[in-house]
Amino acid sequence: MSKSYSLTDEQIDRYSRHLLLPEVGVDGQEKICDASVLCVGVGGLGSPLALYLAAAGIGRLGIIDFDVVDKSNLQRQIIHGEEWIGKRKTESARSRIRSLNPRTDVIIYETRLTSENAMEIFSDYDVVVDGTDNFATRYLVNDACVLLKKTNVYGSIFRFDGQASVFDPGAGPCYRCLYPEPPPPGEVPGCAEGGVLGVLPGIIGTIQATETLKIILGKGKTLVGRLLTFNALDMKFREYKLNKSPDCPICSEKAVLTSLIDYEEFCGIGQGEEPASGEGSMEITPEEVVELIRHGKPIQFIDVREPEEYRICHIENATLIPLNTLKSALNNLDLTGEIVTYCHHGMRSLKATRYLRDIGFSNVKSMKGGIDAWSREIDEDIPRY
C-alpha cells in the first residue's frame, strides 16, 4: 500500500528537527502534513494553537470564528496585530499563518458555530480543538465530537488558572462527564469580566497543540481520562483522574442525546430574564438613562465592579460598591430616587439589581451593556478595556 503523502526536499529542510526525533521521523512528519485539524476559536487559546500547529506542518487547518480583532485582544491573542484591529480574526489568522508556513492550507469559517452547522464542519477534520470561552459552545463542541466520534482537545482559562484535557469518545470520558450541568448564567464571569494573565493562554494553548500532535502521531500518553490544571501564581500543575459517567446523557450506555440541541437554552442564556427595557424591566439602556437625566430626573449610579476596574474608568459621581460587598454596604446607602447599577458589560450589575429587587427596592435598574456600552454610545472620553 502506497503512502498518501511524501515529503518534498523543502519540507525535509523545514521540519528537520522533527525528523531527528525517533518518535516522529519521516513517517511521523508525513502524518502531520497529511492531517487536518479544526480550531474552534482563534482568540487567546486559538492563537498559540494555530501558530504552533501550522509551524509543525499540519496539512489542513480549519479556523472557525465570527469576531473581529479588538485592541484589548492584543494583550494575549498573539496571532493578531494592530493593523488588523476592526477586521475579521479569521482573515488575520490566515494572513499570519501564511507568512509562517505557506504550505498549511487554511480553511476559514466566518460564522458562529451552531447546532445547524457543527456536524457538517466537524466531519471534514481528524481532530477538533476547543479554544472557545463560553459554556454553550463547549457543550456543543463536545456533543458534536461524541456523535461524530471525533477527538476533542479541550482547554480553558480564567485569570491565573487554566485547564486542559482530551476527550476521546472511544477511549475515555467526555466534557459532560466532567461537567454534567452548566453553571447558572452569569455565575462564572468570562475574561472580559474577570480578566486573564496574558501569557496564560499561551501555556494552555501550547499544551493543546502538543496533545494534538501526539494524537496525530499516535505517540506518548495523552490527557484522555485526565484533567491537567495550572495555576500561574503558584506555578503549579495538578492532575486529576477523570472517569466516564455511567449516566452521561451522550457518551454512556444510557445515552439519550442522539442529535444536537439548543445549547443556549441548555445553558439558560436568555431564559427567565426580564424584558431588556421598558416598564417593569430590570434593565435600562444608556440612551434611556440619558433621557431621564435630560428630563431632570436625579440618577444615582452604583458601580458594582472591582476597585481596579473603577480606577481604569468610571461614570462621574458613581458610588463604587463591588458586587461581593453589596449586602454589607446596604446600611450606608441612600436607596431613594432612581438607582442605576452598572459593571463592565452588564452581567454583574444585573445580579446586583436582582438582589436589590428581591429585598424590596423596585427603583433599581441595571444598565444594559455596562460602562462599555456607555463609552461606545454616550461618552467616548471614557476609555474602554
ROPAPA-372757 format. One line per 2 residues: for each residue x, y, z of N, C-alpha, C. Coordinates in steps of 0.02 Angstrom, whole numbers. Layout:
BEGIN
X/Y/Z/X/Y/Z/X/Y/Z | ...
//
This chain:
BEGIN
43/-60/0/0/0/0/44/63/0 | 33/108/-47/75/168/-53/55/221/-2
103/264/14/90/318/61/44/370/28 | 4/403/70/-40/455/44/-4/523/41
57/526/72/92/590/74/167/576/76 | 205/615/38/278/610/38/308/680/46
359/685/86/391/750/99/431/773/38 | 429/837/26/471/868/-25/539/886/5
586/903/-38/652/924/-13/646/986/32 | 602/1032/13/592/1093/54/564/1075/122
519/1027/125/490/1007/189/541/970/232 | 583/931/201/636/897/239/681/948/273
695/1002/238/735/1056/267/697/1091/323 | 635/1108/310/593/1145/359/582/1105/423
568/1041/417/549/1001/475/606/956/500 | 668/975/484/724/931/500/730/915/574
712/962/618/717/948/690/665/897/713 | 609/893/677/561/839/691/588/773/665
619/774/606/642/712/575/695/678/617 | 731/717/657/784/689/700/756/653/761
692/664/776/661/631/833/638/562/813 | 661/509/847/639/441/829/563/434/834
532/471/880/459/465/889/421/499/832 | 455/541/793/422/574/737/451/547/672
512/567/655/544/542/595/506/561/532 | 526/531/476/495/546/412/422/524/412
409/463/437/340/437/436/294/481/478 | 318/502/536/276/544/580/263/612/549
314/643/520/305/708/488/256/704/430 | 259/649/393/211/639/339/140/634/366
132/603/424/66/600/455/41/671/473 | 87/712/501/69/780/520/49/820/458
88/814/405/74/852/344/10/828/309 | -11/768/324/-70/740/293/-132/749/336
-123/777/397/-179/782/445/-219/845/437 | -280/843/463/-323/902/463/-349/915/534
-345/978/555/-365/997/623/-411/1058/618 | -464/1058/658/-509/1115/662/-498/1152/727
-482/1216/724/-477/1259/783/-543/1297/792 | -578/1283/846/-640/1318/859/-623/1380/901
-620/1437/868/-599/1498/901/-526/1514/886 | -512/1577/871/-443/1597/859/-428/1659/902
-442/1651/968/-429/1703/1016/-369/1686/1058 | -376/1689/1124/-320/1676/1168/-290/1607/1160
-331/1555/1163/-307/1487/1156/-291/1470/1083 | -334/1493/1038/-326/1477/968/-264/1508/937
-240/1564/964/-181/1597/935/-118/1554/939 | -95/1533/998/-35/1491/1000/-48/1422/969
-109/1398/977/-127/1333/949/-118/1333/873 | -149/1382/839/-145/1384/766/-74/1396/742
-37/1439/777/31/1455/756/77/1393/761 | 72/1358/817/116/1300/826/96/1241/782
31/1233/770/11/1178/725/33/1193/654 | 26/1256/633/49/1274/566/125/1266/561
162/1288/612/235/1281/612/255/1208/609 | 216/1165/641/232/1093/642/218/1060/575
177/1093/533/165/1067/466/97/1036/454 | 49/1049/498/-19/1022/487/-41/1039/416
-66/990/380/-82/1000/310/-142/1044/298 | -196/1033/336/-256/1073/328/-280/1096/396
-285/1162/404/-303/1191/469/-367/1232/460 | -421/1209/490/-484/1246/489/-488/1294/547
-514/1353/535/-522/1404/588/-593/1430/584 | -630/1423/639/-697/1449/641/-702/1503/695
-723/1563/675/-730/1620/720/-771/1673/683 | -811/1711/720/-853/1762/688/-838/1831/716
-785/1838/756/-771/1900/791/-721/1942/751 | -713/2005/771/-663/2049/743/-609/2063/796
-551/2084/773/-495/2098/818/-509/2164/854 | -503/2161/920/-510/2220/963/-443/2234/995
-429/2297/1010/-365/2315/1040/-352/2276/1105 | -405/2265/1144/-397/2228/1207/-377/2156/1196
-385/2129/1135/-364/2060/1120/-288/2053/1118 | -253/2107/1100/-183/2101/1083/-139/2085/1143
-165/2092/1203/-127/2075/1264/-113/2000/1268 | -151/1959/1233/-143/1887/1238/-153/1850/1172
-189/1879/1124/-204/1845/1061/-149/1861/1011 | -94/1825/1017/-31/1844/985/-31/1832/909
-82/1800/883/-84/1789/811/-105/1853/773 | -134/1900/810/-160/1962/780/-113/2021/794
-116/2071/751/-76/2132/760/-118/2194/755 | -89/2251/771/-127/2314/771/-158/2330/704
-125/2311/651/-151/2327/585/-217/2291/569 | -233/2240/611/-294/2201/600/-352/2222/646
-342/2273/687/-396/2295/732/-457/2316/690 | -515/2290/710/-577/2304/674/-590/2258/616
-542/2213/601/-551/2166/545/-562/2096/572 | -582/2051/528/-600/1983/548/-541/1944/576
-553/1910/631/-500/1869/661/-478/1813/615 | -526/1784/579/-508/1728/535/-460/1751/480
-473/1809/452/-429/1836/400/-360/1854/428 | -360/1883/488/-297/1900/521/-256/1837/533
-289/1785/559/-254/1723/574/-227/1691/511 | -267/1689/458/-244/1659/395/-183/1695/368
-184/1762/371/-128/1801/346/-64/1785/384 | -70/1781/451/-11/1767/493/15/1696/481
-31/1648/474/-11/1579/463/24/1571/395 | -2/1605/344/29/1601/278/100/1628/279
113/1680/320/181/1706/324/227/1659/362 | 198/1619/406/237/1571/446/250/1507/407
198/1481/376/205/1418/338/154/1416/282 | 173/1439/223/125/1442/167/101/1374/144
134/1320/165/112/1253/145/50/1230/182 | 35/1260/239/-26/1241/276/-87/1272/241
-134/1230/223/-195/1252/190/-244/1275/244 | -257/1340/248/-300/1368/299/-371/1377/271
-419/1344/303/-489/1350/283/-524/1391/337 | -555/1446/318/-588/1488/368/-664/1482/363
-696/1484/421/-769/1482/427/-789/1546/464 | -813/1594/426/-832/1659/454/-904/1655/478
-914/1618/532/-982/1606/555/-982/1587/628 | -1039/1593/660/-1047/1569/728/-1060/1493/725
-1027/1455/767/-1038/1383/770/-1107/1371/802 | -1149/1332/767/-1217/1319/791/-1232/1244/784
-1289/1225/812/-1312/1156/805/-1328/1139/733 | -1340/1190/692/-1358/1178/622/-1297/1165/578
-1238/1193/597/-1180/1185/552/-1123/1144/582 | -1125/1128/646/-1068/1096/679/-1052/1027/649
-1102/986/639/-1089/918/614/-1057/919/545 | -1081/962/502/-1054/966/434/-982/991/435
-968/1042/476/-900/1069/479/-852/1019/511 | -871/990/567/-827/944/603/-810/882/563
-856/859/521/-847/795/486/-786/796/440 | -761/853/421/-706/858/374/-637/857/408
-634/848/474/-571/854/509/-555/793/552 | -490/780/560/-468/723/600/-474/737/675
-456/798/695/-456/818/766/-489/886/772 | -529/895/825/-560/960/840/-529/987/904
-508/1050/903/-477/1080/962/-522/1138/985 | -543/1135/1048/-590/1184/1076/-552/1242/1108
-555/1299/1075/-523/1360/1102/-575/1412/1119 | -636/1391/1137/-691/1437/1150/-689/1463/1221
-732/1512/1235/-732/1544/1300/-802/1547/1332 | -847/1503/1309/-914/1504/1339/-941/1432/1343
-985/1422/1392/-1008/1354/1406/-1052/1326/1351 | -1095/1367/1322/-1140/1341/1270/-1101/1311/1213
-1047/1344/1190/-1009/1317/1134/-968/1257/1155 | -944/1255/1217/-907/1196/1240/-950/1134/1240
-1013/1140/1263/-1058/1082/1261/-1074/1063/1189 | -1081/1112/1146/-1095/1099/1075/-1036/1062/1044
-975/1086/1055/-916/1053/1028/-912/981/1053 | -922/972/1118/-919/906/1148/-968/858/1115
-1031/879/1111/-1083/834/1087/-1073/817/1013 | -1053/866/973/-1040/853/903/-982/803/895
-930/811/935/-873/766/932/-892/695/953 | -932/689/1005/-954/622/1026/-996/589/972
-1043/625/944/-1087/596/893/-1048/577/831 | -996/615/815/-955/601/755/-895/557/770
-886/541/835/-828/502/857/-762/536/839 | -760/602/852/-700/641/841/-667/657/907
-601/659/909/-565/678/970/-569/753/980 | -584/773/1042/-593/842/1061/-538/861/1110
-494/907/1089/-439/930/1132/-463/994/1167 | -473/990/1232/-506/1042/1270/-457/1085/1310
-473/1150/1315/-434/1195/1357/-478/1252/1380 | -464/1280/1437/-499/1340/1461/-453/1380/1506
-467/1445/1511/-425/1490/1551/-469/1540/1588 | -444/1563/1645/-478/1616/1683/-429/1645/1734
-419/1710/1729/-374/1747/1775/-304/1716/1774 | -286/1677/1825/-220/1646/1828/-223/1570/1822
-282/1543/1807/-292/1471/1807/-311/1446/1738 | -286/1387/1721/-304/1355/1659/-312/1280/1669
-344/1248/1621/-351/1175/1623/-354/1148/1553 | -336/1084/1547/-335/1052/1481/-350/978/1490
-380/949/1438/-393/877/1437/-404/856/1365 | -409/791/1355/-426/763/1289/-486/718/1298
-538/731/1260/-599/690/1262/-603/648/1199 | -590/584/1208/-591/536/1152/-651/490/1161
-702/496/1118/-763/456/1128/-751/381/1131 | -697/358/1101/-685/286/1102/-642/262/1158
-615/308/1197/-566/287/1247/-575/316/1317 | -618/365/1325/-623/396/1391/-685/439/1398
-688/477/1452/-746/520/1466/-750/579/1419 | -807/613/1421/-816/673/1380/-825/733/1426
-834/791/1397/-841/853/1435/-901/850/1482 | -955/817/1461/-1014/811/1504/-1001/766/1564
-955/720/1558/-937/678/1616/-902/721/1669 | -863/770/1645/-828/816/1691/-875/868/1719
-916/898/1676/-963/950/1696/-1034/931/1672 | -1071/892/1712/-1137/869/1690/-1186/926/1676
-1181/980/1715/-1227/1036/1707/-1187/1101/1702 | -1210/1148/1662/-1176/1213/1658/-1192/1254/1720
-1149/1301/1738/-1163/1345/1795/-1221/1391/1778 | -1254/1420/1827/-1307/1468/1813/-1280/1526/1772
-1321/1554/1728/-1299/1611/1687/-1270/1667/1729 | -1211/1691/1710/-1180/1747/1746/-1141/1727/1808
-1145/1663/1827/-1111/1641/1888/-1035/1640/1880 | -1012/1620/1821/-941/1618/1806/-925/1671/1754
-891/1726/1773/-876/1779/1725/-824/1757/1674 | -827/1786/1616/-777/1772/1565/-716/1817/1574
-669/1811/1526/-608/1852/1530/-624/1926/1527 | -676/1945/1490/-694/2016/1484/-718/2044/1550
-742/2002/1595/-766/2024/1660/-713/2013/1715 | -682/1955/1713/-636/1937/1768/-563/1947/1753
-546/1957/1688/-476/1967/1670/-439/1901/1660 | -380/1905/1629/-339/1846/1620/-266/1869/1611
-220/1834/1642/-149/1847/1632/-131/1832/1559 | -101/1880/1525/-91/1874/1453/-54/1812/1429
-6/1788/1469/34/1731/1447/-1/1664/1460 | -54/1664/1501/-87/1602/1520/-114/1563/1460
-151/1595/1414/-174/1557/1356/-118/1529/1313 | -59/1561/1316/-2/1533/1280/18/1465/1309
16/1460/1375/34/1397/1408/-17/1343/1392 | -81/1358/1402/-133/1308/1392/-142/1292/1318
-139/1343/1275/-146/1331/1204/-89/1289/1176 | -29/1298/1202/28/1257/1180/20/1185/1204
-8/1175/1264/-24/1107/1287/-74/1074/1239 | -125/1112/1218/-173/1085/1171/-140/1066/1105
-94/1109/1081/-59/1093/1019/-16/1031/1027 | 16/1024/1084/57/965/1098/16/901/1096
-42/903/1130/-86/845/1131/-112/828/1061 | -126/880/1021/-150/868/953/-97/832/912
-35/853/916/19/820/878/30/749/902 | 25/737/967/33/668/993/-23/623/968
-83/651/964/-140/611/938/-128/592/865 | -105/640/825/-92/627/754/-36/576/746
16/583/787/73/537/783/58/469/813 | 9/465/859/-4/403/894/52/386/943
82/439/972/138/430/1017/123/459/1086 | 155/431/1137/151/459/1204/84/445/1238
77/472/1297/16/464/1337/-21/531/1336 | -79/531/1306/-118/593/1302/-157/605/1367
-194/661/1368/-233/679/1427/-303/647/1428 | -312/594/1390/-376/557/1393/-384/529/1464
-440/543/1495/-452/519/1563/-416/558/1617 | -387/615/1598/-351/656/1647/-367/730/1636
-373/767/1689/-381/839/1686/-318/871/1714 | -284/910/1673/-224/945/1695/-241/1017/1710
-227/1039/1771/-240/1108/1791/-175/1144/1805 | -177/1209/1795/-116/1250/1803/-134/1315/1838
-95/1334/1888/-102/1398/1922/-38/1437/1912 | -43/1494/1877/17/1532/1860/47/1567/1921
5/1588/1969/32/1622/2028/75/1576/2070 | 54/1514/2077/93/1465/2116/142/1426/2073
136/1433/2005/174/1394/1958/169/1320/1974 | 106/1296/1979/94/1226/1996/46/1194/1946
66/1135/1924/22/1092/1885/-7/1038/1931 | -70/1023/1922/-100/967/1957/-138/924/1908
-144/860/1924/-178/814/1879/-233/777/1917 | -291/771/1886/-348/736/1915/-372/682/1868
-387/625/1897/-413/570/1856/-486/581/1839 | -504/570/1776/-573/577/1754/-600/508/1734
-661/495/1754/-694/433/1736/-756/446/1695 | -773/399/1653/-836/405/1616/-894/401/1664
-943/445/1655/-1002/444/1697/-1050/390/1671 | -1073/346/1714/-1121/294/1691/-1189/324/1672
-1200/387/1691/-1264/419/1675/-1257/475/1624 | -1198/480/1592/-1188/533/1543/-1241/529/1488
-1274/585/1474/-1329/582/1426/-1308/573/1353 | -1241/576/1340/-1220/570/1270/-1167/517/1257
-1126/500/1308/-1072/452/1293/-1078/387/1332 | -1129/380/1374/-1137/318/1414/-1184/270/1379
-1190/211/1408/-1238/162/1382/-1310/185/1390 | -1320/234/1435/-1387/261/1446/-1399/326/1406
-1359/337/1357/-1363/399/1318/-1433/411/1290 | -1456/473/1299/-1522/492/1273/-1516/545/1218
-1458/576/1213/-1448/626/1161/-1422/593/1098 | -1459/597/1045/-1439/568/982/-1429/621/928
-1442/684/946/-1432/739/899/-1416/801/940 | -1394/853/907/-1376/916/941/-1439/952/963
-1433/992/1016/-1490/1026/1046/-1479/1102/1043 | -1523/1139/1074/-1515/1211/1081/-1472/1224/1143
-1408/1242/1131/-1360/1246/1187/-1367/1311/1226 | -1391/1363/1196/-1403/1424/1234/-1461/1413/1282
-1511/1378/1260/-1566/1361/1305/-1542/1315/1361 | -1500/1265/1343/-1473/1218/1392/-1434/1254/1446
-1397/1306/1426/-1356/1344/1474/-1395/1402/1505 | -1459/1408/1490/-1501/1460/1521/-1489/1529/1495
-1458/1535/1436/-1443/1601/1409/-1508/1631/1382 | -1525/1690/1408/-1585/1724/1385/-1649/1696/1414
-1643/1649/1461/-1703/1619/1490/-1720/1650/1557 | -1782/1664/1568/-1805/1687/1633/-1784/1757/1650
-1763/1798/1601/-1744/1867/1615/-1801/1915/1600 | -1797/1973/1629/-1846/2024/1616/-1837/2052/1546
-1887/2085/1517/-1877/2119/1453/-1818/2167/1458 | -1786/2180/1401/-1725/2221/1402/-1738/2292/1423
-1796/2320/1410/-1809/2389/1429/-1884/2398/1434 | -1903/2457/1460/-1974/2471/1464/-2000/2465/1535
-2065/2475/1545/-2096/2474/1610/-2087/2406/1644 | -2063/2407/1706/-2056/2346/1745/-1993/2307/1732
-1953/2329/1684/-1893/2292/1666/-1839/2303/1719 | -1793/2254/1724/-1737/2262/1769/-1678/2295/1734
-1683/2306/1669/-1628/2336/1632/-1650/2402/1600 | -1601/2446/1591/-1612/2509/1558/-1553/2523/1513
-1566/2548/1453/-1512/2561/1406/-1477/2627/1423 | -1415/2637/1401/-1381/2701/1412/-1421/2760/1384
-1452/2751/1326/-1492/2805/1297/-1551/2824/1342 | -1582/2774/1373/-1638/2787/1418/-1615/2823/1481
-1555/2806/1505/-1528/2841/1563/-1518/2915/1546 | -1489/2928/1488/-1477/2997/1467/-1543/3035/1461
-1593/3001/1435/-1659/3034/1427/-1688/3053/1495 | -1680/3010/1545/-1704/3027/1613/-1667/3088/1640
-1601/3090/1630/-1561/3146/1654/-1583/3211/1620 | -1597/3207/1555/-1619/3266/1518/-1686/3294/1544
-1726/3249/1570/-1791/3271/1597/-1785/3290/1671 | -1724/3297/1695/-1713/3322/1763/-1722/3270/1817
-1722/3206/1799/-1731/3154/1850/-1663/3137/1880 | -1654/3144/1945/-1589/3128/1975/-1576/3053/1972
-1516/3035/1951/-1495/2965/1945/-1437/2952/1993 | -1442/2899/2032/-1387/2878/2074/-1355/2816/2042
-1293/2824/2019/-1256/2768/1989/-1220/2729/2043 | -1228/2663/2041/-1190/2618/2084/-1147/2573/2040
-1082/2579/2048/-1033/2541/2009/-1016/2478/2049 | -1035/2419/2022/-1025/2357/2060/-963/2318/2037
-918/2352/2000/-856/2320/1979/-805/2318/2037 | -746/2295/2022/-692/2293/2072/-655/2360/2072
-621/2376/2128/-584/2439/2132/-534/2450/2075 | -501/2396/2052/-453/2403/1998/-488/2427/1934
-548/2402/1922/-585/2423/1863/-609/2495/1870 | -629/2514/1931/-652/2582/1943/-596/2632/1929
-534/2613/1945/-477/2657/1933/-464/2666/1858 | -481/2616/1819/-472/2622/1746/-519/2675/1718
-581/2672/1738/-631/2720/1715/-695/2712/1756 | -734/2765/1760/-799/2762/1794/-841/2821/1773
-906/2815/1784/-952/2870/1770/-947/2920/1826 | -945/2984/1810/-937/3036/1859/-990/3031/1914
-967/3038/1976/-1010/3037/2036/-1040/2968/2051 | -1016/2916/2017/-1040/2849/2033/-1011/2825/2099
-1050/2788/2137/-1028/2759/2200/-1003/2688/2188 | -941/2674/2209/-912/2608/2199/-934/2562/2256
-969/2509/2238/-987/2456/2286/-978/2389/2251 | -920/2357/2256/-910/2293/2223/-966/2244/2240
-984/2203/2191/-1041/2158/2199/-1037/2116/2262 | -977/2091/2278/-971/2047/2336/-976/2084/2403
-980/2151/2401/-988/2189/2463/-1056/2223/2467 | -1098/2211/2418/-1162/2246/2414/-1205/2236/2476
-1210/2175/2499/-1253/2160/2556/-1231/2197/2619 | -1165/2198/2631/-1140/2231/2692/-1142/2307/2687
-1147/2333/2625/-1146/2406/2616/-1215/2437/2618 | -1268/2397/2621/-1336/2423/2616/-1352/2474/2670
-1327/2463/2731/-1345/2508/2786/-1318/2579/2777 | -1268/2586/2735/-1238/2652/2725/-1261/2685/2661
-1312/2655/2629/-1335/2681/2565/-1401/2717/2571 | -1408/2769/2532/-1472/2802/2525/-1502/2777/2459
-1549/2731/2464/-1577/2699/2405/-1643/2730/2385 | -1649/2795/2396/-1708/2831/2372/-1695/2858/2302
-1746/2875/2265/-1738/2900/2198/-1721/2845/2149 | -1703/2864/2088/-1687/2816/2036/-1615/2792/2043
-1606/2726/2044/-1540/2696/2052/-1524/2656/1989 | -1465/2667/1962/-1441/2629/1904/-1376/2595/1923
-1375/2529/1922/-1314/2492/1934/-1279/2479/1867 | -1213/2476/1869/-1177/2459/1808/-1113/2422/1825
-1089/2383/1776/-1024/2349/1783/-988/2357/1717 | -952/2306/1695/-915/2311/1632/-961/2301/1572
-997/2244/1572/-1040/2228/1516/-1113/2215/1536 | -1128/2218/1600/-1198/2213/1621/-1216/2150/1658
-1171/2101/1664/-1188/2038/1698/-1191/2047/1774 | -1138/2076/1802/-1136/2084/1875/-1189/2134/1899
-1200/2187/1860/-1249/2236/1882/-1320/2208/1880 | -1332/2161/1834/-1398/2129/1831/-1408/2085/1893
-1354/2052/1916/-1359/2012/1978/-1372/2058/2037 | -1338/2116/2039/-1348/2163/2093/-1420/2189/2093
-1446/2204/2034/-1515/2229/2029/-1565/2177/2051 | -1554/2114/2030/-1599/2061/2052/-1600/2056/2128
-1540/2060/2159/-1537/2055/2232/-1574/2113/2265 | -1562/2174/2241/-1595/2232/2270/-1670/2230/2259
-1691/2206/2202/-1763/2199/2189/-1794/2147/2237 | -1757/2092/2247/-1783/2039/2290/-1794/2061/2362
-1754/2111/2385/-1762/2134/2454/-1805/2197/2459 | -1837/2213/2402/-1888/2265/2406/-1875/2331/2372
-1819/2339/2337/-1804/2403/2305/-1825/2399/2231 | -1884/2425/2216/-1910/2421/2148/-1884/2478/2104
-1847/2524/2134/-1823/2583/2097/-1753/2573/2068 | -1731/2510/2060/-1663/2495/2038/-1666/2461/1969
-1621/2484/1925/-1615/2453/1860/-1541/2444/1843 | -1527/2394/1803/-1459/2380/1780/-1449/2410/1711
-1392/2443/1701/-1379/2474/1636/-1354/2421/1587 | -1393/2410/1536/-1379/2359/1486/-1314/2375/1449
-1270/2326/1446/-1206/2336/1411/-1152/2367/1454 | -1170/2389/1516/-1121/2415/1563/-1085/2477/1540
-1028/2490/1572/-991/2551/1556/-960/2547/1487 | -952/2486/1460/-927/2479/1392/-977/2509/1343
-1041/2495/1352/-1093/2524/1309/-1098/2600/1319 | -1090/2622/1382/-1092/2694/1397/-1035/2731/1360
-977/2699/1358/-920/2729/1323/-933/2732/1248 | -959/2678/1219/-971/2675/1147/-1027/2721/1125
-1079/2727/1166/-1140/2760/1143/-1150/2831/1172 | -1121/2845/1230/-1135/2908/1264/-1074/2952/1273
-1020/2925/1301/-962/2965/1320/-898/2931/1295 | -874/2952/1237/-815/2922/1208/-751/2939/1246
-754/2988/1292/-695/3005/1332/-681/2952/1385 | -729/2909/1400/-718/2855/1448/-682/2798/1411
-622/2779/1434/-584/2727/1399/-618/2659/1404 | -613/2620/1351/-637/2552/1351/-580/2504/1370
-598/2448/1398/-547/2399/1418/-572/2329/1409
//
